[in-house]
Amino acid sequence: MDTVVDSKAVNDCLDKIRPYIQHDGGDIELLGVDEFNVVYVSFKGACQGCMMASEDFSGGIKELLLEEVPNIRDVVLVG
């Protein structure tokens, strides 16, 4: 069985990009990691409803998490 994904490792990775998101008035929150090692995140602030949020997520944030945090199977944007 795969090793369980460490929430701290996910948050540490998000902290690398969080300043860029916050610079534009938004933020990203880790909602949790399920038993299948799927990570759930949500945008906050200015990122909610932003037309570029989906593109930023799939083209950057999701890719970064999958590359840098071992054993993540998927990353899902909630909201």
N, CA, C and O atoms as a Maestro MAE file, in Angstrom:
{
 s_m_m2io_version
 :::
 2.0.0
}

f_m_ct {
 s_m_title
 :::
 protein
 m_atom[316] {
  # First column is atom index #
  i_m_mmod_type
  r_m_x_coord
  r_m_y_coord
  r_m_z_coord
  i_m_residue_number
  s_m_chain_name
  s_m_pdb_residue_name
  s_m_pdb_atom_name
  i_m_atomic_number
  :::
  1 25 0.846 -1.197 0.000 1 A "MET " " N  " 7
  2 3 0.000 0.000 0.000 1 A "MET " " CA " 6
  3 2 0.882 1.247 0.000 1 A "MET " " C  " 6
  4 15 1.964 1.260 0.586 1 A "MET " " O  " 8
  5 25 0.402 2.287 -0.664 2 A "ASP " " N  " 7
  6 3 1.133 3.543 -0.722 2 A "ASP " " CA " 6
  7 2 1.197 4.199 0.646 2 A "ASP " " C  " 6
  8 15 0.338 3.992 1.504 2 A "ASP " " O  " 8
  9 25 2.229 4.986 0.820 3 A "THR " " N  " 7
  10 3 2.372 5.777 2.032 3 A "THR " " CA " 6
  11 2 1.335 6.884 2.024 3 A "THR " " C  " 6
  12 15 1.017 7.438 0.972 3 A "THR " " O  " 8
  13 25 0.812 7.205 3.191 4 A "VAL " " N  " 7
  14 3 -0.173 8.270 3.318 4 A "VAL " " CA " 6
  15 2 0.510 9.613 3.066 4 A "VAL " " C  " 6
  16 15 1.619 9.856 3.541 4 A "VAL " " O  " 8
  17 25 -0.161 10.472 2.319 5 A "VAL " " N  " 7
  18 3 0.364 11.806 2.014 5 A "VAL " " CA " 6
  19 2 0.349 12.646 3.286 5 A "VAL " " C  " 6
  20 15 -0.648 12.685 4.008 5 A "VAL " " O  " 8
  21 25 1.455 13.308 3.544 6 A "ASP " " N  " 7
  22 3 1.613 14.155 4.718 6 A "ASP " " CA " 6
  23 2 1.026 15.541 4.451 6 A "ASP " " C  " 6
  24 15 1.480 16.246 3.550 6 A "ASP " " O  " 8
  25 25 0.026 15.928 5.226 7 A "SER " " N  " 7
  26 3 -0.609 17.239 5.056 7 A "SER " " CA " 6
  27 2 0.386 18.374 5.233 7 A "SER " " C  " 6
  28 15 0.273 19.403 4.566 7 A "SER " " O  " 8
  29 25 1.356 18.203 6.119 8 A "LYS " " N  " 7
  30 3 2.367 19.243 6.323 8 A "LYS " " CA " 6
  31 2 3.187 19.434 5.052 8 A "LYS " " C  " 6
  32 15 3.504 20.566 4.687 8 A "LYS " " O  " 8
  33 25 3.532 18.347 4.375 9 A "ALA " " N  " 7
  34 3 4.290 18.451 3.124 9 A "ALA " " CA " 6
  35 2 3.479 19.187 2.062 9 A "ALA " " C  " 6
  36 15 4.029 19.965 1.282 9 A "ALA " " O  " 8
  37 25 2.180 18.941 2.034 10 A "VAL " " N  " 7
  38 3 1.308 19.632 1.078 10 A "VAL " " CA " 6
  39 2 1.282 21.124 1.402 10 A "VAL " " C  " 6
  40 15 1.435 21.957 0.509 10 A "VAL " " O  " 8
  41 25 1.089 21.461 2.675 11 A "ASN " " N  " 7
  42 3 1.064 22.875 3.073 11 A "ASN " " CA " 6
  43 2 2.399 23.551 2.817 11 A "ASN " " C  " 6
  44 15 2.434 24.707 2.396 11 A "ASN " " O  " 8
  45 25 3.501 22.846 3.065 12 A "ASP " " N  " 7
  46 3 4.823 23.412 2.790 12 A "ASP " " CA " 6
  47 2 4.978 23.739 1.317 12 A "ASP " " C  " 6
  48 15 5.552 24.768 0.959 12 A "ASP " " O  " 8
  49 25 4.470 22.870 0.471 13 A "CYS " " N  " 7
  50 3 4.527 23.097 -0.971 13 A "CYS " " CA " 6
  51 2 3.643 24.291 -1.354 13 A "CYS " " C  " 6
  52 15 4.048 25.140 -2.147 13 A "CYS " " O  " 8
  53 25 2.445 24.347 -0.790 14 A "LEU " " N  " 7
  54 3 1.551 25.474 -1.072 14 A "LEU " " CA " 6
  55 2 2.158 26.793 -0.599 14 A "LEU " " C  " 6
  56 15 1.934 27.839 -1.208 14 A "LEU " " O  " 8
  57 25 2.930 26.736 0.495 15 A "ASP " " N  " 7
  58 3 3.560 27.950 1.013 15 A "ASP " " CA " 6
  59 2 4.552 28.548 0.015 15 A "ASP " " C  " 6
  60 15 4.831 29.746 0.061 15 A "ASP " " O  " 8
  61 25 5.086 27.721 -0.884 16 A "LYS " " N  " 7
  62 3 6.017 28.219 -1.898 16 A "LYS " " CA " 6
  63 2 5.337 29.149 -2.893 16 A "LYS " " C  " 6
  64 15 5.953 30.087 -3.400 16 A "LYS " " O  " 8
  65 25 4.071 28.886 -3.168 17 A "ILE " " N  " 7
  66 3 3.354 29.690 -4.162 17 A "ILE " " CA " 6
  67 2 2.351 30.655 -3.540 17 A "ILE " " C  " 6
  68 15 1.856 31.566 -4.203 17 A "ILE " " O  " 8
  69 25 2.058 30.446 -2.264 18 A "ARG " " N  " 7
  70 3 1.061 31.280 -1.585 18 A "ARG " " CA " 6
  71 2 1.363 32.780 -1.689 18 A "ARG " " C  " 6
  72 15 0.430 33.550 -1.918 18 A "ARG " " O  " 8
  73 25 2.620 33.242 -1.535 19 A "PRO " " N  " 7
  74 3 2.872 34.689 -1.643 19 A "PRO " " CA " 6
  75 2 2.434 35.285 -2.984 19 A "PRO " " C  " 6
  76 15 1.975 36.426 -3.031 19 A "PRO " " O  " 8
  77 25 2.572 34.530 -4.063 20 A "TYR " " N  " 7
  78 3 2.169 35.019 -5.379 20 A "TYR " " CA " 6
  79 2 0.653 35.140 -5.482 20 A "TYR " " C  " 6
  80 15 0.131 36.072 -6.094 20 A "TYR " " O  " 8
  81 25 -0.040 34.191 -4.878 21 A "ILE " " N  " 7
  82 3 -1.501 34.218 -4.883 21 A "ILE " " CA " 6
  83 2 -1.995 35.361 -3.993 21 A "ILE " " C  " 6
  84 15 -2.919 36.086 -4.361 21 A "ILE " " O  " 8
  85 25 -1.379 35.515 -2.830 22 A "GLN " " N  " 7
  86 3 -1.783 36.563 -1.896 22 A "GLN " " CA " 6
  87 2 -1.489 37.951 -2.454 22 A "GLN " " C  " 6
  88 15 -2.193 38.911 -2.140 22 A "GLN " " O  " 8
  89 25 -0.459 38.059 -3.276 23 A "HIS " " N  " 7
  90 3 -0.115 39.348 -3.896 23 A "HIS " " CA " 6
  91 2 -1.283 39.879 -4.723 23 A "HIS " " C  " 6
  92 15 -1.477 41.089 -4.832 23 A "HIS " " O  " 8
  93 25 -2.052 38.970 -5.299 24 A "ASP " " N  " 7
  94 3 -3.207 39.358 -6.112 24 A "ASP " " CA " 6
  95 2 -4.509 39.372 -5.320 24 A "ASP " " C  " 6
  96 15 -5.588 39.479 -5.902 24 A "ASP " " O  " 8
  97 25 -4.415 39.263 -3.985 25 A "GLY " " N  " 7
  98 3 -5.605 39.360 -3.138 25 A "GLY " " CA " 6
  99 2 -6.306 38.037 -2.883 25 A "GLY " " C  " 6
  100 15 -7.430 38.021 -2.381 25 A "GLY " " O  " 8
  101 25 -5.667 36.939 -3.218 26 A "GLY " " N  " 7
  102 3 -6.293 35.639 -3.005 26 A "GLY " " CA " 6
  103 2 -5.497 34.779 -2.044 26 A "GLY " " C  " 6
  104 15 -4.547 35.239 -1.410 26 A "GLY " " O  " 8
  105 25 -5.896 33.540 -1.949 27 A "ASP " " N  " 7
  106 3 -5.181 32.559 -1.136 27 A "ASP " " CA " 6
  107 2 -5.659 31.175 -1.552 27 A "ASP " " C  " 6
  108 15 -6.639 31.031 -2.283 27 A "ASP " " O  " 8
  109 25 -4.954 30.172 -1.078 28 A "ILE " " N  " 7
  110 3 -5.333 28.795 -1.338 28 A "ILE " " CA " 6
  111 2 -5.306 28.054 -0.010 28 A "ILE " " C  " 6
  112 15 -4.403 28.250 0.804 28 A "ILE " " O  " 8
  113 25 -6.297 27.209 0.201 29 A "GLU " " N  " 7
  114 3 -6.438 26.485 1.462 29 A "GLU " " CA " 6
  115 2 -6.454 24.985 1.199 29 A "GLU " " C  " 6
  116 15 -7.133 24.513 0.287 29 A "GLU " " O  " 8
  117 25 -5.712 24.251 1.993 30 A "LEU " " N  " 7
  118 3 -5.770 22.795 1.964 30 A "LEU " " CA " 6
  119 2 -6.997 22.369 2.753 30 A "LEU " " C  " 6
  120 15 -7.104 22.645 3.948 30 A "LEU " " O  " 8
  121 25 -7.925 21.694 2.079 31 A "LEU " " N  " 7
  122 3 -9.129 21.215 2.754 31 A "LEU " " CA " 6
  123 2 -8.912 19.852 3.381 31 A "LEU " " C  " 6
  124 15 -9.537 19.509 4.385 31 A "LEU " " O  " 8
  125 25 -8.008 19.066 2.772 32 A "GLY " " N  " 7
  126 3 -7.722 17.756 3.339 32 A "GLY " " CA " 6
  127 2 -7.154 16.802 2.315 32 A "GLY " " C  " 6
  128 15 -7.033 17.114 1.130 32 A "GLY " " O  " 8
  129 25 -6.807 15.626 2.814 33 A "VAL " " N  " 7
  130 3 -6.290 14.535 1.996 33 A "VAL " " CA " 6
  131 2 -7.107 13.299 2.360 33 A "VAL " " C  " 6
  132 15 -7.215 12.946 3.535 33 A "VAL " " O  " 8
  133 25 -7.680 12.641 1.354 34 A "ASP " " N  " 7
  134 3 -8.503 11.473 1.667 34 A "ASP " " CA " 6
  135 2 -7.675 10.190 1.729 34 A "ASP " " C  " 6
  136 15 -6.458 10.216 1.541 34 A "ASP " " O  " 8
  137 25 -8.341 9.080 1.992 35 A "GLU " " N  " 7
  138 3 -7.663 7.796 2.168 35 A "GLU " " CA " 6
  139 2 -7.040 7.258 0.880 35 A "GLU " " C  " 6
  140 15 -6.265 6.303 0.914 35 A "GLU " " O  " 8
  141 25 -7.378 7.871 -0.247 36 A "PHE " " N  " 7
  142 3 -6.809 7.463 -1.535 36 A "PHE " " CA " 6
  143 2 -5.671 8.396 -1.973 36 A "PHE " " C  " 6
  144 15 -5.212 8.334 -3.113 36 A "PHE " " O  " 8
  145 25 -5.227 9.253 -1.061 37 A "ASN " " N  " 7
  146 3 -4.161 10.227 -1.323 37 A "ASN " " CA " 6
  147 2 -4.549 11.255 -2.382 37 A "ASN " " C  " 6
  148 15 -3.719 11.694 -3.179 37 A "ASN " " O  " 8
  149 25 -5.820 11.623 -2.372 38 A "VAL " " N  " 7
  150 3 -6.308 12.710 -3.214 38 A "VAL " " CA " 6
  151 2 -6.349 13.962 -2.337 38 A "VAL " " C  " 6
  152 15 -6.933 13.959 -1.253 38 A "VAL " " O  " 8
  153 25 -5.723 15.023 -2.824 39 A "VAL " " N  " 7
  154 3 -5.635 16.283 -2.096 39 A "VAL " " CA " 6
  155 2 -6.761 17.206 -2.565 39 A "VAL " " C  " 6
  156 15 -7.028 17.318 -3.762 39 A "VAL " " O  " 8
  157 25 -7.418 17.865 -1.605 40 A "TYR " " N  " 7
  158 3 -8.501 18.799 -1.908 40 A "TYR " " CA " 6
  159 2 -8.095 20.194 -1.459 40 A "TYR " " C  " 6
  160 15 -7.721 20.399 -0.305 40 A "TYR " " O  " 8
  161 25 -8.172 21.152 -2.378 41 A "VAL " " N  " 7
  162 3 -7.820 22.536 -2.083 41 A "VAL " " CA " 6
  163 2 -8.952 23.451 -2.535 41 A "VAL " " C  " 6
  164 15 -9.798 23.070 -3.344 41 A "VAL " " O  " 8
  165 25 -8.947 24.660 -1.996 42 A "SER " " N  " 7
  166 3 -9.950 25.656 -2.357 42 A "SER " " CA " 6
  167 2 -9.289 27.018 -2.447 42 A "SER " " C  " 6
  168 15 -8.412 27.341 -1.646 42 A "SER " " O  " 8
  169 25 -9.707 27.820 -3.423 43 A "PHE " " N  " 7
  170 3 -9.239 29.191 -3.526 43 A "PHE " " CA " 6
  171 2 -10.066 30.074 -2.608 43 A "PHE " " C  " 6
  172 15 -11.245 29.816 -2.368 43 A "PHE " " O  " 8
  173 25 -9.428 31.117 -2.101 44 A "LYS " " N  " 7
  174 3 -10.083 32.091 -1.227 44 A "LYS " " CA " 6
  175 2 -9.848 33.498 -1.781 44 A "LYS " " C  " 6
  176 15 -9.004 33.709 -2.651 44 A "LYS " " O  " 8
  177 25 -10.603 34.434 -1.263 45 A "GLY " " N  " 7
  178 3 -10.405 35.846 -1.619 45 A "GLY " " CA " 6
  179 2 -10.627 36.124 -3.089 45 A "GLY " " C  " 6
  180 15 -11.589 35.637 -3.684 45 A "GLY " " O  " 8
  181 25 -9.739 36.906 -3.672 46 A "ALA " " N  " 7
  182 3 -9.874 37.338 -5.063 46 A "ALA " " CA " 6
  183 2 -9.838 36.175 -6.049 46 A "ALA " " C  " 6
  184 15 -10.304 36.308 -7.181 46 A "ALA " " O  " 8
  185 25 -9.293 35.043 -5.630 47 A "CYS " " N  " 7
  186 3 -9.195 33.887 -6.534 47 A "CYS " " CA " 6
  187 2 -10.550 33.213 -6.754 47 A "CYS " " C  " 6
  188 15 -10.761 32.555 -7.773 47 A "CYS " " O  " 8
  189 25 -11.459 33.377 -5.803 48 A "GLN " " N  " 7
  190 3 -12.777 32.783 -5.966 48 A "GLN " " CA " 6
  191 2 -13.502 33.476 -7.106 48 A "GLN " " C  " 6
  192 15 -13.692 34.692 -7.091 48 A "GLN " " O  " 8
  193 25 -13.894 32.707 -8.071 49 A "GLY " " N  " 7
  194 3 -14.622 33.267 -9.200 49 A "GLY " " CA " 6
  195 2 -13.756 33.923 -10.262 49 A "GLY " " C  " 6
  196 15 -14.275 34.394 -11.274 49 A "GLY " " O  " 8
  197 25 -12.456 33.960 -10.053 50 A "CYS " " N  " 7
  198 3 -11.556 34.549 -11.044 50 A "CYS " " CA " 6
  199 2 -11.524 33.664 -12.288 50 A "CYS " " C  " 6
  200 15 -11.448 32.440 -12.184 50 A "CYS " " O  " 8
  201 25 -11.580 34.282 -13.452 51 A "MET " " N  " 7
  202 3 -11.600 33.514 -14.698 51 A "MET " " CA " 6
  203 2 -10.308 32.730 -14.913 51 A "MET " " C  " 6
  204 15 -10.318 31.713 -15.605 51 A "MET " " O  " 8
  205 25 -9.209 33.179 -14.337 52 A "MET " " N  " 7
  206 3 -7.919 32.513 -14.509 52 A "MET " " CA " 6
  207 2 -7.653 31.445 -13.454 52 A "MET " " C  " 6
  208 15 -6.671 30.711 -13.565 52 A "MET " " O  " 8
  209 25 -8.496 31.340 -12.442 53 A "ALA " " N  " 7
  210 3 -8.250 30.425 -11.325 53 A "ALA " " CA " 6
  211 2 -8.110 28.979 -11.786 53 A "ALA " " C  " 6
  212 15 -7.205 28.273 -11.340 53 A "ALA " " O  " 8
  213 25 -8.981 28.542 -12.657 54 A "SER " " N  " 7
  214 3 -8.925 27.158 -13.130 54 A "SER " " CA " 6
  215 2 -7.636 26.883 -13.898 54 A "SER " " C  " 6
  216 15 -7.018 25.831 -13.737 54 A "SER " " O  " 8
  217 25 -7.242 27.829 -14.726 55 A "GLU " " N  " 7
  218 3 -6.006 27.685 -15.497 55 A "GLU " " CA " 6
  219 2 -4.781 27.705 -14.583 55 A "GLU " " C  " 6
  220 15 -3.857 26.910 -14.758 55 A "GLU " " O  " 8
  221 25 -4.778 28.609 -13.615 56 A "ASP " " N  " 7
  222 3 -3.668 28.675 -12.656 56 A "ASP " " CA " 6
  223 2 -3.568 27.383 -11.860 56 A "ASP " " C  " 6
  224 15 -2.473 26.900 -11.572 56 A "ASP " " O  " 8
  225 25 -4.721 26.829 -11.509 57 A "PHE " " N  " 7
  226 3 -4.738 25.589 -10.747 57 A "PHE " " CA " 6
  227 2 -4.177 24.434 -11.555 57 A "PHE " " C  " 6
  228 15 -3.234 23.773 -11.121 57 A "PHE " " O  " 8
  229 25 -4.746 24.182 -12.723 58 A "SER " " N  " 7
  230 3 -4.347 23.007 -13.499 58 A "SER " " CA " 6
  231 2 -2.965 23.152 -14.114 58 A "SER " " C  " 6
  232 15 -2.250 22.162 -14.273 58 A "SER " " O  " 8
  233 25 -2.584 24.366 -14.458 59 A "GLY " " N  " 7
  234 3 -1.299 24.570 -15.110 59 A "GLY " " CA " 6
  235 2 -0.142 24.831 -14.173 59 A "GLY " " C  " 6
  236 15 1.010 24.858 -14.606 59 A "GLY " " O  " 8
  237 25 -0.427 25.023 -12.896 60 A "GLY " " N  " 7
  238 3 0.651 25.358 -11.986 60 A "GLY " " CA " 6
  239 2 0.570 24.663 -10.643 60 A "GLY " " C  " 6
  240 15 1.453 23.886 -10.281 60 A "GLY " " O  " 8
  241 25 -0.478 24.942 -9.916 61 A "ILE " " N  " 7
  242 3 -0.595 24.450 -8.546 61 A "ILE " " CA " 6
  243 2 -0.704 22.933 -8.502 61 A "ILE " " C  " 6
  244 15 0.016 22.282 -7.743 61 A "ILE " " O  " 8
  245 25 -1.582 22.372 -9.295 62 A "LYS " " N  " 7
  246 3 -1.754 20.916 -9.314 62 A "LYS " " CA " 6
  247 2 -0.453 20.232 -9.739 62 A "LYS " " C  " 6
  248 15 -0.016 19.260 -9.122 62 A "LYS " " O  " 8
  249 25 0.144 20.750 -10.783 63 A "GLU " " N  " 7
  250 3 1.388 20.185 -11.305 63 A "GLU " " CA " 6
  251 2 2.504 20.230 -10.254 63 A "GLU " " C  " 6
  252 15 3.239 19.258 -10.078 63 A "GLU " " O  " 8
  253 25 2.619 21.353 -9.568 64 A "LEU " " N  " 7
  254 3 3.646 21.510 -8.535 64 A "LEU " " CA " 6
  255 2 3.450 20.494 -7.411 64 A "LEU " " C  " 6
  256 15 4.407 19.847 -6.984 64 A "LEU " " O  " 8
  257 25 2.225 20.353 -6.936 65 A "LEU " " N  " 7
  258 3 1.954 19.409 -5.851 65 A "LEU " " CA " 6
  259 2 2.251 17.973 -6.279 65 A "LEU " " C  " 6
  260 15 2.857 17.211 -5.526 65 A "LEU " " O  " 8
  261 25 1.828 17.606 -7.480 66 A "LEU " " N  " 7
  262 3 2.068 16.240 -7.964 66 A "LEU " " CA " 6
  263 2 3.561 15.946 -8.110 66 A "LEU " " C  " 6
  264 15 3.999 14.818 -7.885 66 A "LEU " " O  " 8
  265 25 4.333 16.954 -8.483 67 A "GLU " " N  " 7
  266 3 5.776 16.769 -8.655 67 A "GLU " " CA " 6
  267 2 6.524 16.735 -7.336 67 A "GLU " " C  " 6
  268 15 7.465 15.959 -7.177 67 A "GLU " " O  " 8
  269 25 6.115 17.572 -6.383 68 A "GLU " " N  " 7
  270 3 6.925 17.776 -5.188 68 A "GLU " " CA " 6
  271 2 6.513 16.964 -3.968 68 A "GLU " " C  " 6
  272 15 7.333 16.744 -3.076 68 A "GLU " " O  " 8
  273 25 5.274 16.518 -3.906 69 A "VAL " " N  " 7
  274 3 4.822 15.774 -2.729 69 A "VAL " " CA " 6
  275 2 4.603 14.312 -3.123 69 A "VAL " " C  " 6
  276 15 3.735 14.002 -3.938 69 A "VAL " " O  " 8
  277 25 5.400 13.422 -2.534 70 A "PRO " " N  " 7
  278 3 5.310 11.997 -2.895 70 A "PRO " " CA " 6
  279 2 3.929 11.396 -2.596 70 A "PRO " " C  " 6
  280 15 3.268 11.758 -1.623 70 A "PRO " " O  " 8
  281 25 3.527 10.483 -3.453 71 A "ASN " " N  " 7
  282 3 2.342 9.639 -3.282 71 A "ASN " " CA " 6
  283 2 0.995 10.309 -3.533 71 A "ASN " " C  " 6
  284 15 -0.038 9.664 -3.356 71 A "ASN " " O  " 8
  285 25 0.966 11.577 -3.937 72 A "ILE " " N  " 7
  286 3 -0.320 12.193 -4.279 72 A "ILE " " CA " 6
  287 2 -0.823 11.546 -5.558 72 A "ILE " " C  " 6
  288 15 -0.089 11.432 -6.539 72 A "ILE " " O  " 8
  289 25 -2.069 11.128 -5.539 73 A "ARG " " N  " 7
  290 3 -2.674 10.522 -6.732 73 A "ARG " " CA " 6
  291 2 -3.378 11.556 -7.592 73 A "ARG " " C  " 6
  292 15 -3.407 11.439 -8.817 73 A "ARG " " O  " 8
  293 25 -3.955 12.584 -6.937 74 A "ASP " " N  " 7
  294 3 -4.656 13.621 -7.691 74 A "ASP " " CA " 6
  295 2 -4.825 14.831 -6.775 74 A "ASP " " C  " 6
  296 15 -4.723 14.733 -5.552 74 A "ASP " " O  " 8
  297 25 -5.086 15.966 -7.401 75 A "VAL " " N  " 7
  298 3 -5.369 17.197 -6.673 75 A "VAL " " CA " 6
  299 2 -6.665 17.747 -7.239 75 A "VAL " " C  " 6
  300 15 -6.793 17.919 -8.451 75 A "VAL " " O  " 8
  301 25 -7.628 18.025 -6.366 76 A "VAL " " N  " 7
  302 3 -8.953 18.475 -6.784 76 A "VAL " " CA " 6
  303 2 -9.224 19.869 -6.229 76 A "VAL " " C  " 6
  304 15 -9.054 20.125 -5.037 76 A "VAL " " O  " 8
  305 25 -9.649 20.764 -7.121 77 A "LEU " " N  " 7
  306 3 -10.035 22.111 -6.719 77 A "LEU " " CA " 6
  307 2 -11.518 22.096 -6.376 77 A "LEU " " C  " 6
  308 15 -12.352 21.749 -7.212 77 A "LEU " " O  " 8
  309 25 -11.841 22.472 -5.149 78 A "VAL " " N  " 7
  310 3 -13.213 22.478 -4.667 78 A "VAL " " CA " 6
  311 2 -13.729 23.909 -4.709 78 A "VAL " " C  " 6
  312 15 -13.055 24.843 -4.274 78 A "VAL " " O  " 8
  313 25 -14.941 24.063 -5.243 79 A "GLY " " N  " 7
  314 3 -15.554 25.400 -5.270 79 A "GLY " " CA " 6
  315 2 -15.380 26.052 -6.525 79 A "GLY " " C  " 6
  316 15 -15.837 27.181 -6.703 79 A "GLY " " O  " 8
  :::
 }
 m_bond[315] {
  # First column is bond index #
  i_m_from
  i_m_to
  i_m_order
  :::
  1 1 2 1
  2 2 3 1
  3 3 4 2
  4 3 5 1
  5 5 6 1
  6 6 7 1
  7 7 8 2
  8 7 9 1
  9 9 10 1
  10 10 11 1
  11 11 12 2
  12 11 13 1
  13 13 14 1
  14 14 15 1
  15 15 16 2
  16 15 17 1
  17 17 18 1
  18 18 19 1
  19 19 20 2
  20 19 21 1
  21 21 22 1
  22 22 23 1
  23 23 24 2
  24 23 25 1
  25 25 26 1
  26 26 27 1
  27 27 28 2
  28 27 29 1
  29 29 30 1
  30 30 31 1
  31 31 32 2
  32 31 33 1
  33 33 34 1
  34 34 35 1
  35 35 36 2
  36 35 37 1
  37 37 38 1
  38 38 39 1
  39 39 40 2
  40 39 41 1
  41 41 42 1
  42 42 43 1
  43 43 44 2
  44 43 45 1
  45 45 46 1
  46 46 47 1
  47 47 48 2
  48 47 49 1
  49 49 50 1
  50 50 51 1
  51 51 52 2
  52 51 53 1
  53 53 54 1
  54 54 55 1
  55 55 56 2
  56 55 57 1
  57 57 58 1
  58 58 59 1
  59 59 60 2
  60 59 61 1
  61 61 62 1
  62 62 63 1
  63 63 64 2
  64 63 65 1
  65 65 66 1
  66 66 67 1
  67 67 68 2
  68 67 69 1
  69 69 70 1
  70 70 71 1
  71 71 72 2
  72 71 73 1
  73 73 74 1
  74 74 75 1
  75 75 76 2
  76 75 77 1
  77 77 78 1
  78 78 79 1
  79 79 80 2
  80 79 81 1
  81 81 82 1
  82 82 83 1
  83 83 84 2
  84 83 85 1
  85 85 86 1
  86 86 87 1
  87 87 88 2
  88 87 89 1
  89 89 90 1
  90 90 91 1
  91 91 92 2
  92 91 93 1
  93 93 94 1
  94 94 95 1
  95 95 96 2
  96 95 97 1
  97 97 98 1
  98 98 99 1
  99 99 100 2
  100 99 101 1
  101 101 102 1
  102 102 103 1
  103 103 104 2
  104 103 105 1
  105 105 106 1
  106 106 107 1
  107 107 108 2
  108 107 109 1
  109 109 110 1
  110 110 111 1
  111 111 112 2
  112 111 113 1
  113 113 114 1
  114 114 115 1
  115 115 116 2
  116 115 117 1
  117 117 118 1
  118 118 119 1
  119 119 120 2
  120 119 121 1
  121 121 122 1
  122 122 123 1
  123 123 124 2
  124 123 125 1
  125 125 126 1
  126 126 127 1
  127 127 128 2
  128 127 129 1
  129 129 130 1
  130 130 131 1
  131 131 132 2
  132 131 133 1
  133 133 134 1
  134 134 135 1
  135 135 136 2
  136 135 137 1
  137 137 138 1
  138 138 139 1
  139 139 140 2
  140 139 141 1
  141 141 142 1
  142 142 143 1
  143 143 144 2
  144 143 145 1
  145 145 146 1
  146 146 147 1
  147 147 148 2
  148 147 149 1
  149 149 150 1
  150 150 151 1
  151 151 152 2
  152 151 153 1
  153 153 154 1
  154 154 155 1
  155 155 156 2
  156 155 157 1
  157 157 158 1
  158 158 159 1
  159 159 160 2
  160 159 161 1
  161 161 162 1
  162 162 163 1
  163 163 164 2
  164 163 165 1
  165 165 166 1
  166 166 167 1
  167 167 168 2
  168 167 169 1
  169 169 170 1
  170 170 171 1
  171 171 172 2
  172 171 173 1
  173 173 174 1
  174 174 175 1
  175 175 176 2
  176 175 177 1
  177 177 178 1
  178 178 179 1
  179 179 180 2
  180 179 181 1
  181 181 182 1
  182 182 183 1
  183 183 184 2
  184 183 185 1
  185 185 186 1
  186 186 187 1
  187 187 188 2
  188 187 189 1
  189 189 190 1
  190 190 191 1
  191 191 192 2
  192 191 193 1
  193 193 194 1
  194 194 195 1
  195 195 196 2
  196 195 197 1
  197 197 198 1
  198 198 199 1
  199 199 200 2
  200 199 201 1
  201 201 202 1
  202 202 203 1
  203 203 204 2
  204 203 205 1
  205 205 206 1
  206 206 207 1
  207 207 208 2
  208 207 209 1
  209 209 210 1
  210 210 211 1
  211 211 212 2
  212 211 213 1
  213 213 214 1
  214 214 215 1
  215 215 216 2
  216 215 217 1
  217 217 218 1
  218 218 219 1
  219 219 220 2
  220 219 221 1
  221 221 222 1
  222 222 223 1
  223 223 224 2
  224 223 225 1
  225 225 226 1
  226 226 227 1
  227 227 228 2
  228 227 229 1
  229 229 230 1
  230 230 231 1
  231 231 232 2
  232 231 233 1
  233 233 234 1
  234 234 235 1
  235 235 236 2
  236 235 237 1
  237 237 238 1
  238 238 239 1
  239 239 240 2
  240 239 241 1
  241 241 242 1
  242 242 243 1
  243 243 244 2
  244 243 245 1
  245 245 246 1
  246 246 247 1
  247 247 248 2
  248 247 249 1
  249 249 250 1
  250 250 251 1
  251 251 252 2
  252 251 253 1
  253 253 254 1
  254 254 255 1
  255 255 256 2
  256 255 257 1
  257 257 258 1
  258 258 259 1
  259 259 260 2
  260 259 261 1
  261 261 262 1
  262 262 263 1
  263 263 264 2
  264 263 265 1
  265 265 266 1
  266 266 267 1
  267 267 268 2
  268 267 269 1
  269 269 270 1
  270 270 271 1
  271 271 272 2
  272 271 273 1
  273 273 274 1
  274 274 275 1
  275 275 276 2
  276 275 277 1
  277 277 278 1
  278 278 279 1
  279 279 280 2
  280 279 281 1
  281 281 282 1
  282 282 283 1
  283 283 284 2
  284 283 285 1
  285 285 286 1
  286 286 287 1
  287 287 288 2
  288 287 289 1
  289 289 290 1
  290 290 291 1
  291 291 292 2
  292 291 293 1
  293 293 294 1
  294 294 295 1
  295 295 296 2
  296 295 297 1
  297 297 298 1
  298 298 299 1
  299 299 300 2
  300 299 301 1
  301 301 302 1
  302 302 303 1
  303 303 304 2
  304 303 305 1
  305 305 306 1
  306 306 307 1
  307 307 308 2
  308 307 309 1
  309 309 310 1
  310 310 311 1
  311 311 312 2
  312 311 313 1
  313 313 314 1
  314 314 315 1
  315 315 316 2
  :::
 }
}
